[in-house]
Amino acid sequence: MTKRMWDVRPFDGLIHDLRYGVRLLLRSPSFAAIAVLPLALGIGSTTAVFNVADAVLFRPLAVRAPQELYEVRADAHLGGATKRLAVSADALRAMSGAADFGEVVGFRTIEDALLDADAAHHSSVRVQLVSERYFDVLGVPASAGRLLNRADGAAVPVPVVVSERFWRGRLAADAKISGRMATLNGTPIVIVGVARGFSGVLAERPADVLAPVASAPLIDPATAGDGLRVIVRLRAGMAPAVAEQRIAILYKEVAIGPNSMLRRGEVRVALPSASGGASDARDRLERPMVVGLALVGLLLLVACANTGGLLLARFTSRSGEFGLRLAVGAGHSRLMRQVIVEGLLLATLASAVGLLIAWMAAPLLLSSIPIGPIPPTFELRFDWRLALFASGLAVAAGLMTAGAPLLRLQQSGASSALSENARTIVRGRRRLTQMLIALQVACSLLLLVTAGAMTRTLINLGHVDPGFEATGVVSIAVDASGRTPDLTGLPAYFAALQERVASAPGVADVSFAQTGIMTEAATTGTIEVAGWTPRSDEDRWARMFWVAPGFFEALRMRLVAGKSIGLQQAAGRERVAVVNRSFAEFYFGRVADALDRTVNHNVRIVGVVADASYGTLRDEPVRAMFVPYTQAPPRTQVTLVVRTTGDVAAGAAAAVDAIRGHDSALRPRVARLEDQIAATLSRERFVAVLATVLSGLALLLSCGGLYATVAYAVSERQNELALRIALGATGSSIVRLLVSDPMRVTVLGLLLGVPGAYIVMRALSALLFGVAPFDPGMVVTAGAALLAVAAGSVVWPARRAVRIDPLRSLNGT
């Protein structure tokens, strides 16, 4: 009585079904492997892309109420000039005291600082300098010790906090970390605590060490004057639009110097959400990530259809078993539960293998999308979020793969299921199998079209003439902050630096500019031409470059008229400029008419250079003006352009040695110009590579399904085929008989995929270059390729039927 009272019959039945499913898989391990592999590829690919997308787009910061956080992006606009505003620590303090809309904190990042924890631990680390109330406002918990507070600003040794990731990875989770002494860039520090699950607010630059911003002169004197980026936690009920207006007023009061020309301009503020951290790369990566998730979703559909077809074939072979169980009263619901359990069991095994695939593939995916001169290093985590996502995929995949057998089971009755060769069972299975194959073909077409469109985009971008020769050129960014107390001495300082680098071995030409090319950084200015009336304010804007002598020669930019900027122009008092062809033709009609003309009242045009790409290869030619750097407001940051001879790496190393020989405190950042160009194509390359790999996998799975369908038909219809051969049927007619249905299904799948291809290409239009939003020729080409591969997949097993011996088959031997 007690046992029956506590007996949970549904749960016991579920355990029985699970055990029975495990025994079936162990009885036929080859079937299990073939069924699990497609699902593992689909689940693994989807999980890998989700892991990257989670790090880039979805994962919230490990802080209190992250949805209340916003990044402050403030720009000062004066005429056509735009300048991104940062604030000093003093300005941030004043802003915090006057902010009635919320609480503000500031930060900035130092790359490649040297941490000496002890004799055994020397690490290059990323440091985030943070404002006084940073941890209090964000609400970050501590794993060990304490976090920074107001009293830590001016303390010596400098109190710092390390991230939990760094503590566990490079400091071996030292339980006695609190109070540990070390040095950071030679400055004594004391580690006071560990931030739990937190690596700073800059999403693509996870910090290892977090230090007070007041310690900047000690840790990194060269950049101690750099401004802070700002994060705001809005008060409850405060609308972001209202906060933007109030922050704009505060920025104009505290972030712009009283004598700055920008005070005459307009300050515009945007507040993008910082719930997942502040990010410079997220806007550019959002579309590729969404496209990537859609592509792996298509592969997962192909995988589910493929495994569903295998389960349907096995259901047909087990029709006698199911019919008998129905006849003795098992009921459809019990058999349906058995089918569902078997599908979920396969999906669970596939999910385990898929997590291993994701663990290996996700870092490769992340490393393939560099943005800017310093690639993003979003932090990948294999945590409960990823496990939950993979579990959800496993459940969904298990239910989808079991769908076809469930439908056949629902349609079959006990009498029909009792006969393994019942025509209704075979006919129904064929229809469902054809539907599954058509789905695989349609999804494969979408993936092939995407891969083709993105590959053509990369090819088209590769044929774009950038207007300069990138081969053998390196750009070297240097920052001379704090190197001279008098900013008026910067031109001489950089002129001496250029001369020092030019004498280095392996260097052919060298110049520099305040803003490099093939970067997102840009400076615009307004243009005034006597006797010319602009139609709009946009007509007055041009891109500005402040350059040193030899800039065009180092980049091999072609001068089409006049002369270049040389030492004489840089040293002279007359204000001169070189403009590009677009500038000359827009304002003066012809290149020749631009020479010796004056713009902005006193700037004489001395030369015209050919148009070039300054930001990305996608850019349409823009108006540009090049002015000697000696005529620009002094700026401590410049980018050297070094053309090397022979081995590029050796020439770059020699240039770096010369820079350090000029000033040992400089920390040059080197990048090949070709790599910078490649970085601007990272979004397109990411989608193209992902689509190509996934389309290859989908094509393999689809062709495998077609092959299995024909091979099964040969074995299923062996007696019929033997009789046809005995009656004189030719080998070609037998092959046509067997391949006609699969090829019709393939054509049906292609037709079903055409509307989807139109939708996919329209969605990709922002990423395409030189490719129409819908290209029928590309769809036809992809369809023809898929049809050819499908034909090979079905003809090969069909040829086996030609070798059937009619006498042995009909005699049953």
C-alpha positions in Angstrom: 0.0 0.0 0.0 2.8 2.4 1.0 4.7 1.7 -2.3 1.6 2.4 -4.4 0.9 5.5 -2.5 4.3 7.0 -3.2 4.6 5.6 -6.8 4.8 8.4 -9.3 3.8 6.5 -12.4 4.5 9.2 -15.1 8.0 9.6 -13.6 8.6 5.9 -13.6 7.4 5.6 -17.2 9.8 8.4 -18.2 12.7 6.6 -16.5 11.7 3.4 -18.4 11.6 5.3 -21.7 15.0 6.8 -21.0 16.6 3.5 -20.2 15.0 2.0 -23.3 16.3 4.8 -25.5 19.8 4.4 -24.1 19.7 0.7 -24.8 18.7 1.4 -28.4 21.6 3.8 -28.9 24.0 1.3 -27.4 22.6 -1.4 -29.6 23.3 0.7 -32.8 26.3 3.0 -32.0 26.9 3.8 -35.7 23.3 5.1 -36.1 23.8 7.1 -32.9 27.0 8.7 -34.1 25.5 9.5 -37.5 22.4 11.0 -35.9 24.3 13.0 -33.2 27.0 14.5 -35.5 24.7 16.9 -37.5 23.0 18.1 -34.4 26.4 18.6 -32.7 27.6 20.7 -35.6 24.4 22.8 -35.5 24.3 23.2 -31.8 28.0 23.8 -31.5 28.1 26.5 -34.2 25.0 28.2 -32.8 26.5 28.2 -29.3 29.8 29.5 -30.5 28.3 32.4 -32.3 26.0 33.1 -29.3 29.0 33.1 -27.0 30.6 35.8 -29.0 27.4 37.7 -29.4 26.8 37.5 -25.7 30.2 39.0 -24.9 29.6 41.8 -27.5 25.9 42.6 -27.3 24.0 40.8 -24.5 25.9 40.2 -21.3 25.1 42.8 -18.6 27.8 44.2 -16.4 28.2 42.5 -13.0 27.1 45.7 -11.2 23.9 46.8 -9.4 21.0 47.6 -11.7 23.1 47.7 -15.0 20.0 48.8 -17.0 20.3 52.2 -15.3 23.7 52.9 -16.7 24.4 55.1 -19.8 27.6 56.2 -21.5 27.9 59.9 -22.1 29.0 60.7 -25.7 29.4 64.5 -26.0 30.6 66.3 -29.1 31.3 70.0 -29.6 30.2 71.3 -33.0 31.5 74.5 -34.4 30.8 75.1 -38.1 31.9 71.9 -39.8 34.3 70.9 -37.1 33.4 68.2 -34.6 35.4 67.3 -31.5 34.6 64.4 -29.1 34.8 65.8 -25.5 36.3 64.2 -22.5 36.5 65.6 -19.0 39.3 66.1 -16.5 39.1 64.7 -13.0 38.4 68.2 -11.6 35.7 68.7 -14.2 34.1 65.4 -13.4 34.1 66.3 -9.7 32.3 69.6 -10.5 29.9 67.8 -12.8 29.1 65.2 -10.1 28.3 67.9 -7.5 25.9 69.7 -10.0 24.3 66.6 -11.5 20.6 66.4 -10.4 19.8 63.8 -13.0 21.9 61.0 -11.6 25.4 59.9 -10.5 28.4 60.2 -12.8 31.8 58.3 -12.8 34.8 58.6 -15.1 37.4 56.2 -16.4 40.2 55.9 -18.9 42.4 53.0 -20.0 46.1 52.4 -20.1 47.3 49.6 -22.4 50.3 47.5 -21.8 51.4 48.6 -18.3 54.0 46.4 -16.6 53.0 44.7 -13.3 55.7 43.1 -11.2 53.8 41.2 -8.5 56.9 39.3 -7.4 60.0 37.6 -8.8 57.8 35.0 -10.5 55.0 37.2 -11.9 55.8 39.8 -14.5 52.8 40.7 -16.6 51.7 43.2 -19.2 48.4 44.3 -17.9 45.6 46.7 -18.9 44.8 49.3 -16.3 41.6 51.2 -15.9 42.0 54.5 -14.0 38.7 55.3 -12.2 37.2 58.3 -10.5 36.6 58.5 -6.7 33.1 57.1 -6.4 33.4 54.6 -9.2 32.8 51.4 -7.2 30.2 53.0 -5.0 28.1 54.3 -7.9 28.4 51.1 -9.9 27.7 48.8 -7.0 30.4 46.3 -7.6 30.8 43.5 -5.0 34.2 42.3 -3.8 35.4 38.7 -3.8 38.3 39.5 -1.5 39.5 42.5 0.5 37.9 45.8 -0.3 37.3 48.1 -3.2 38.6 51.7 -3.8 37.1 54.7 -2.0 37.5 58.4 -1.7 40.5 58.1 0.7 42.6 56.2 -1.8 43.2 58.9 -4.3 46.5 60.4 -3.1 47.8 57.4 -1.1 51.3 56.0 -1.6 51.9 53.2 -2.4 49.0 53.4 -4.8 46.0 51.2 -3.7 44.6 49.1 -6.6 41.9 46.5 -7.2 42.4 43.5 -9.5 39.7 41.8 -11.6 38.6 38.4 -10.6 39.6 37.0 -14.0 43.1 38.3 -13.5 43.3 37.1 -9.9 42.2 33.6 -10.8 44.2 33.4 -14.1 47.6 35.1 -13.4 47.7 35.4 -9.7 46.6 31.8 -9.0 43.6 32.9 -6.9 46.0 33.9 -4.1 43.9 33.8 -0.9 46.2 36.3 0.7 46.0 38.8 -2.1 44.7 41.6 0.0 47.7 43.8 1.2 50.1 42.3 -1.4 52.7 44.7 -2.6 53.8 45.0 -6.2 55.0 47.6 -8.7 53.0 49.0 -11.7 55.2 50.7 -14.3 57.8 51.0 -11.6 55.4 52.7 -9.1 54.8 50.9 -5.8 51.2 49.7 -5.4 49.3 47.6 -2.9 46.5 45.3 -4.0 43.6 46.0 -1.6 40.9 43.7 -3.1 39.4 41.7 -5.9 36.3 42.9 -7.9 33.9 40.0 -8.2 33.0 39.2 -11.9 34.0 42.7 -12.9 36.7 43.8 -15.3 35.9 47.5 -15.7 33.2 49.2 -17.8 34.9 49.2 -21.2 33.4 46.1 -22.7 36.1 45.4 -25.4 39.0 46.2 -23.1 38.5 44.2 -19.9 40.8 45.6 -17.3 43.2 43.6 -15.2 44.0 46.3 -12.6 41.8 49.2 -11.5 43.5 52.2 -9.9 42.5 55.7 -8.8 42.7 58.3 -11.5 44.7 60.5 -9.1 47.6 58.0 -9.5 47.9 58.7 -13.3 51.0 61.0 -12.9 52.7 58.1 -11.1 51.6 55.2 -13.2 51.7 56.7 -16.7 53.1 60.3 -16.7 53.0 60.5 -20.5 49.2 60.4 -20.6 48.4 61.9 -17.2 46.6 64.8 -18.8 44.2 62.7 -20.8 40.5 63.2 -20.2 38.0 60.8 -18.8 35.1 59.0 -20.4 31.9 59.3 -18.4 29.3 56.8 -17.3 26.0 58.1 -15.7 23.5 56.2 -13.6 20.2 58.0 -14.1 17.9 58.6 -11.2 14.6 56.8 -11.2 12.1 58.4 -13.5 14.7 60.5 -15.3 14.2 60.2 -19.1 17.4 59.9 -21.1 16.3 62.7 -23.5 16.0 65.1 -20.6 19.3 64.0 -19.1 21.0 64.6 -22.5 20.0 68.3 -22.4 21.2 68.8 -18.8 24.5 67.0 -19.4 25.1 69.2 -22.5 24.8 72.3 -20.4 27.2 70.9 -17.8 29.7 69.9 -20.4 29.8 73.4 -21.8 30.3 74.8 -18.4 33.0 72.4 -17.1 34.5 70.4 -20.0 35.4 73.2 -22.4 38.1 75.7 -21.3 37.0 79.3 -20.9 39.2 80.4 -23.7 38.4 77.6 -26.1 36.8 78.5 -29.5 34.5 75.5 -28.9 32.5 77.5 -26.3 31.0 79.3 -29.3 29.7 76.1 -30.7 27.0 73.6 -29.8 27.4 70.7 -27.4 25.4 67.6 -28.4 25.1 64.7 -26.1 23.9 61.1 -26.7 23.3 58.5 -24.0 23.6 55.0 -25.4 22.9 52.2 -23.0 25.9 51.0 -21.0 24.2 48.0 -19.4 26.7 45.8 -21.1 29.5 48.3 -20.6 30.8 51.2 -22.7 32.0 50.2 -26.2 33.5 51.8 -29.3 33.2 48.6 -31.3 29.7 47.4 -30.5 27.9 49.6 -33.0 30.0 48.2 -35.9 29.7 44.6 -34.6 26.0 44.5 -33.9 24.9 43.8 -37.5 27.5 41.1 -38.2 26.6 39.4 -34.9 22.8 39.4 -35.7 23.6 38.1 -39.2 25.8 35.4 -37.7 23.1 34.2 -35.4 20.7 34.0 -38.3 23.1 32.0 -40.3 23.8 29.4 -37.6 20.1 29.2 -37.1 19.8 28.1 -40.7 22.5 25.5 -40.2 20.7 24.2 -37.1 17.5 23.8 -39.1 19.4 21.8 -41.7 20.9 19.6 -38.9 17.5 19.0 -37.3 16.0 18.1 -40.6 18.9 15.7 -41.3 18.6 14.0 -38.0 14.8 14.0 -38.2 15.1 12.2 -41.5 17.2 9.5 -39.9 14.8 9.1 -37.0 11.9 8.8 -39.5 13.8 6.1 -41.4 14.3 4.2 -38.1 10.7 4.7 -37.2 9.7 2.9 -40.4 12.0 0.0 -39.7 10.5 -0.2 -36.2 6.9 -0.1 -37.4 6.3 -3.7 -36.3 7.5 -2.9 -32.8 5.2 0.2 -32.5 2.3 -1.7 -34.1 2.6 -4.5 -31.6 2.7 -2.1 -28.6 -0.3 -0.3 -30.0 -2.2 -3.5 -30.4 -1.6 -4.6 -26.8 -2.9 -1.2 -25.5 0.2 1.0 -25.1 -1.6 4.0 -26.6 -0.4 6.7 -28.9 0.6 9.0 -26.0 3.0 6.5 -24.5 4.6 5.8 -27.9 4.8 9.5 -28.6 6.6 10.0 -25.3 9.1 7.3 -26.2 9.8 9.1 -29.5 10.2 12.4 -27.8 12.6 11.0 -25.2 14.7 9.4 -27.9 14.9 12.7 -29.7 15.8 14.6 -26.6 18.4 12.0 -25.7 20.1 12.4 -29.1 20.0 16.2 -28.7 21.5 16.0 -25.2 24.4 14.0 -26.5 24.8 16.4 -29.4 24.7 19.4 -27.0 27.5 17.9 -24.9 29.6 17.5 -28.1 28.4 21.0 -29.3 29.7 22.7 -26.1 33.1 21.2 -26.8 32.9 22.5 -30.4 31.8 26.0 -29.1 34.6 26.1 -26.6 37.2 25.6 -29.4 35.4 27.7 -32.1 34.3 30.8 -30.1 37.9 32.2 -29.5 38.7 31.8 -33.2 35.5 33.6 -34.1 36.3 36.5 -31.7 39.8 36.8 -33.0 38.6 37.1 -36.6 36.8 40.5 -36.0 39.5 43.1 -35.2 38.2 46.6 -35.2 40.6 49.5 -35.3 44.3 49.6 -34.5 43.9 47.8 -31.2 41.7 44.7 -31.8 38.8 44.2 -29.3 39.3 41.7 -26.6 35.7 41.0 -25.4 35.8 38.5 -22.5 34.4 35.1 -23.4 32.8 33.2 -20.5 31.6 29.6 -20.4 29.1 30.1 -17.6 25.6 29.3 -16.7 24.2 31.6 -19.4 26.0 29.6 -22.1 24.9 26.3 -20.5 21.3 27.5 -20.3 21.4 28.5 -24.0 22.9 25.2 -25.0 20.3 23.4 -23.0 17.5 25.3 -24.6 18.9 24.5 -28.0 19.1 20.8 -27.1 15.4 20.8 -26.1 14.3 22.7 -29.2 16.5 20.5 -31.5 15.2 17.3 -29.8 11.6 18.3 -30.3 12.2 19.3 -33.9 14.0 16.1 -34.8 11.3 14.0 -33.2 8.6 16.0 -35.1 8.5 13.8 -38.2 8.3 10.4 -36.4 5.7 11.9 -34.1 3.6 13.0 -37.1 3.8 9.6 -38.7 3.0 7.9 -35.4 -0.1 10.1 -35.0 -1.3 9.3 -38.6 -0.7 5.6 -38.3 -3.2 3.2 -36.7 -2.5 -0.1 -35.0 -3.4 -2.2 -38.1 -1.2 -0.3 -40.4 1.7 -0.1 -38.0 1.6 -3.9 -37.5 2.8 -4.4 -41.1 6.4 -3.2 -41.6 5.8 -3.0 -45.4 2.4 -1.3 -45.2 2.1 1.0 -48.2 0.6 3.8 -46.1 3.7 3.8 -43.8 6.1 3.8 -46.7 4.2 6.4 -48.7 3.8 8.7 -45.6 7.5 8.3 -44.8 8.5 9.3 -48.3 6.4 12.4 -48.2 7.8 13.5 -44.9 11.4 12.7 -46.0 10.9 14.8 -49.1 9.7 17.7 -47.0 12.7 17.5 -44.8 15.1 17.3 -47.7 13.4 20.3 -49.4 13.9 22.2 -46.1 17.6 21.4 -46.0 18.0 22.4 -49.6 16.2 25.7 -49.1 18.3 26.6 -46.0 21.5 25.5 -47.9 20.6 27.9 -50.7 20.3 30.8 -48.3 23.7 30.1 -46.8 25.3 29.7 -50.2 23.8 33.0 -51.4 25.1 34.8 -48.3 28.5 33.3 -48.7 28.6 34.3 -52.4 27.4 37.8 -51.8 29.9 38.5 -49.0 32.7 36.9 -51.0 32.0 39.1 -53.9 31.9 42.1 -51.6 35.4 41.3 -50.3 36.6 40.8 -53.9 35.1 44.1 -54.9 36.6 45.9 -52.0 40.0 44.3 -52.7 39.9 45.9 -56.2 39.3 49.4 -54.8 42.3 51.7 -55.4 43.0 53.4 -52.0 44.9 56.2 -53.6 48.2 55.2 -51.9 50.6 52.3 -51.7 50.1 50.4 -48.4 52.8 47.7 -49.1 55.8 48.2 -46.9 54.3 51.0 -44.8 53.8 51.0 -41.1 52.1 53.6 -39.0 53.5 54.3 -35.5 51.4 56.3 -33.0 53.3 58.2 -30.4 52.2 60.5 -27.6 54.5 63.2 -26.3 52.3 64.3 -23.4 54.4 65.8 -20.7 57.6 65.7 -22.8 57.9 69.4 -23.0 56.5 72.0 -20.7 56.0 74.5 -23.6 53.6 73.3 -26.3 55.2 75.7 -28.7 58.2 73.4 -28.7 56.3 70.5 -30.1 57.0 71.2 -33.8 60.7 71.2 -33.2 60.4 68.1 -31.0 58.5 66.2 -33.8 60.8 67.5 -36.5 63.8 66.1 -34.7 61.9 62.8 -34.2 61.2 62.6 -37.9 64.8 63.2 -38.8 65.9 60.6 -36.3 63.6 57.9 -37.7 64.6 58.8 -41.3 68.2 57.9 -40.5 67.3 54.5 -39.2 68.3 51.5 -41.3 65.6 50.0 -43.5 63.6 53.2 -43.6 63.0 54.7 -47.0 60.6 57.6 -46.3 59.0 59.0 -43.1 56.5 61.6 -42.3 53.7 62.1 -39.8 50.3 63.6 -39.4 48.2 64.6 -36.4 45.5 62.1 -37.6 46.4 58.9 -39.4 44.6 57.4 -42.4 42.5 54.3 -42.4 41.2 55.0 -38.9 37.9 56.2 -37.6 39.5 59.4 -36.2 38.8 62.4 -38.3 38.9 66.2 -38.1 36.6 68.4 -40.2 36.8 72.1 -40.9 34.8 74.7 -42.6 35.8 76.2 -46.0 35.2 79.7 -47.2 35.9 80.7 -50.8 35.5 84.2 -52.0 32.7 84.6 -54.5 31.3 81.1 -53.8 27.9 80.6 -52.1 27.3 77.2 -50.4 23.9 75.6 -50.9 24.0 74.1 -47.4 26.3 73.9 -44.4 27.5 70.5 -45.7 29.0 72.2 -48.7 31.4 74.1 -46.4 32.9 71.0 -44.7 36.2 69.3 -45.7 38.3 66.8 -44.0 41.5 68.3 -42.5 44.9 66.7 -42.2 47.9 68.4 -40.4 50.9 66.8 -42.0 54.7 67.0 -42.0 56.9 67.3 -45.1 57.2 64.2 -47.2 53.7 62.9 -46.3 52.6 62.3 -49.9 55.9 60.8 -50.8 55.9 58.3 -47.9 52.4 57.1 -48.9 53.1 57.4 -52.7 50.0 59.6 -53.1 50.1 61.0 -56.6 50.4 64.8 -57.0 48.3 65.8 -60.0 49.1 69.5 -60.0 51.3 72.0 -58.2 53.8 71.0 -55.5 53.9 69.1 -52.3 54.4 70.3 -48.7 58.1 70.4 -48.1 60.4 71.9 -45.5 60.1 75.3 -47.0 56.3 75.4 -46.8 56.3 73.9 -43.3 58.8 76.5 -42.0 57.4 79.5 -43.9 55.0 82.0 -42.4 52.6 81.9 -45.3 49.6 79.7 -44.7 49.5 77.1 -47.5 47.6 73.9 -48.2 47.4 71.0 -50.6 43.9 69.8 -51.5 42.6 66.7 -53.1 41.0 66.4 -56.5 37.4 66.3 -55.1 38.1 69.5 -53.2 39.5 71.3 -56.2 36.7 70.3 -58.6 33.9 71.0 -56.1 35.0 74.5 -55.2 36.8 75.6 -58.4 35.4 73.4 -61.2 38.8 72.3 -62.5 42.1 71.1 -60.9 44.1 73.8 -62.7 41.8 76.5 -61.4 42.5 75.6 -57.8 46.2 76.4 -57.9 47.2 79.6 -56.2 43.6 80.2 -55.1 42.9 81.4 -51.5 40.5 79.7 -49.1 39.6 80.8 -45.6 40.9 84.3 -46.3 44.6 83.5 -46.1 45.3 79.9 -47.0 46.9 79.6 -50.5 46.5 76.3 -52.4 49.9 75.2 -53.7 49.1 71.7 -54.9 46.4 69.1 -55.7 46.7 65.5 -54.8 44.7 62.5 -56.1 41.7 61.3 -54.2 42.3 58.6 -51.7 40.5 56.5 -49.0 41.1 58.0 -45.6 38.7 55.9 -43.4 37.6 52.7 -45.2 37.7 51.4 -48.7 33.9 51.9 -48.8 34.2 55.6 -48.5 33.2 57.8 -51.4 35.8 60.4 -52.3 35.6 63.3 -49.8 36.9 66.8 -49.9 40.2 67.0 -48.1 42.8 69.7 -47.3 46.3 69.0 -46.1 48.0 71.7 -44.1 51.5 71.9 -42.6 51.5 70.7 -39.0 53.4 73.8 -38.0 50.3 75.8 -38.8 48.1 73.7 -36.6 47.3 74.1 -32.9 50.0 72.2 -31.0 49.0 68.5 -30.3 51.0 65.9 -28.4 49.8 62.9 -30.4 51.0 62.2 -33.9 51.1 59.1 -36.2 54.3 58.5 -38.0 54.1 57.0 -41.6 57.2 55.0 -42.3 57.9 53.3 -45.6 60.4 50.5 -45.2 62.8 48.9 -47.5 63.2 45.1 -47.6 61.8 43.3 -44.5 59.0 45.3 -43.1 59.3 43.9 -39.6 63.0 44.8 -39.5 62.4 48.3 -40.8 59.6 48.8 -38.2 61.9 47.6 -35.4 64.6 50.0 -36.5 62.1 52.9 -36.5 60.9 52.0 -33.0 64.5 51.9 -31.8 65.1 55.3 -33.3 61.9 56.7 -31.6 63.1 55.3 -28.2 66.6 56.7 -28.9 65.0 60.1 -29.4 63.0 59.8 -26.2 63.1 56.7 -24.0 59.7 57.6 -22.4 57.8 57.3 -25.7 55.8 54.1 -26.1 55.2 53.7 -29.8 52.2 51.6 -31.1 53.1 50.0 -34.4 50.6 48.7 -37.1 51.1 47.8 -40.7 49.0 49.9 -43.0 47.9 46.7 -44.8 46.7 45.4 -41.5 44.8 48.6 -40.8 43.1 48.3 -44.2 42.2 44.6 -43.4 40.8 45.7 -40.0 38.3 48.0 -41.8 37.0 44.9 -43.7 36.7 42.7 -40.6 32.9 42.9 -40.5 32.6 41.7 -44.1 35.3 39.1 -43.7 33.6 37.7 -40.5 30.3 37.2 -42.2 31.9 35.8 -45.4 34.0 33.3 -43.6 31.2 32.2 -41.3 28.7 31.9 -44.2 31.2 29.9 -46.2 31.9 27.5 -43.4 28.3 27.1 -42.5 27.2 26.7 -46.2 29.8 24.0 -46.6 28.5 22.1 -43.6 24.9 22.6 -44.7 25.7 21.4 -48.2 27.4 18.3 -46.7 24.4 17.5 -44.5 21.9 18.1 -47.3 23.9 15.9 -49.8 24.2 13.3 -47.1 20.4 13.3 -46.7 19.9 12.9 -50.4 22.5 10.1 -50.6 20.8 8.2 -47.7 17.4 8.7 -49.3 18.4 7.1 -52.6 20.5 4.4 -50.9 17.5 3.5 -48.7 15.2 3.4 -51.7 17.6 1.0 -53.5 17.5 -1.4 -50.6 13.8 -0.9 -50.0 12.8 -1.5 -53.6 15.4 -4.2 -54.4 12.8 -6.8 -55.6 11.0 -4.3 -57.7 14.2 -3.1 -59.3 15.3 -6.7 -59.9 12.0 -7.4 -61.7 12.4 -4.3 -63.9 15.9 -5.4 -64.8 14.7 -9.0 -65.6 12.0 -7.5 -67.9 14.7 -5.6 -69.9 14.9 -2.2 -68.2 18.2 -0.5 -69.0 20.7 0.8 -66.4 20.0 4.4 -67.4 16.3 4.0 -67.0 16.8 2.5 -63.5 19.0 5.4 -62.5 16.5 7.9 -63.8 13.7 6.2 -61.9 15.6 6.4 -58.6 17.0 10.0 -59.0 13.9 11.6 -60.4 12.0 12.1 -57.1 15.1 13.4 -55.1 16.0 15.8 -57.9 12.4 17.1 -58.0 12.5 17.6 -54.3 15.8 19.5 -54.7 14.3 21.8 -57.3 11.3 22.3 -55.0 13.7 23.2 -52.2 15.5 25.7 -54.4 12.2 27.3 -55.4 11.2 27.6 -51.7 14.6 29.2 -51.0 14.3 32.0 -53.5 12.0 34.2 -51.5 14.2 33.6 -48.5 17.3 34.5 -50.5 15.6 37.8 -51.4 15.0 38.6 -47.8 18.5 37.6 -46.8 20.2 39.8 -49.4 18.0 42.7 -48.5 19.0 42.3 -44.8 22.7 42.1 -45.8 22.5 45.2 -48.0 24.3 47.4 -45.5 27.3 45.0 -45.6 27.4 44.6 -49.4 29.7 46.5 -51.8 29.3 46.3 -55.5 26.5 43.7 -55.1 22.9 44.4 -55.8 20.5 44.0 -52.8 19.0 41.1 -54.8 21.1 39.6 -57.6 19.1 36.9 -59.5 22.3 35.8 -61.2 23.9 35.0 -57.9 20.8 33.1 -56.8 20.8 31.1 -60.1 24.5 30.4 -59.7 24.1 29.2 -56.1 21.1 27.1 -57.1 22.9 25.6 -60.1 25.9 24.7 -57.9 23.6 23.1 -55.3 21.7 21.2 -58.0 25.0 19.9 -59.4 26.2 18.7 -56.1 22.8 17.1 -55.3 22.8 15.3 -58.6 26.2 13.8 -57.8 24.9 12.8 -54.4 21.9 10.9 -55.7 23.5 9.4 -58.9 26.3 7.6 -57.0 24.0 5.4 -54.8 21.6 4.9 -57.7 24.3 3.2 -59.7 24.3 0.4 -57.2 20.8 -0.6 -58.5 22.3 -1.3 -61.9 24.5 -4.1 -60.4 21.5 -5.9 -58.8 21.4 -9.6 -59.9 17.7 -10.3 -60.8 18.0 -14.0 -60.3 19.5 -13.9 -56.8 17.2 -11.1 -55.6 13.9 -12.7 -56.9 15.0 -16.1 -55.4 15.7 -14.4 -52.1 19.4 -15.5 -52.0 
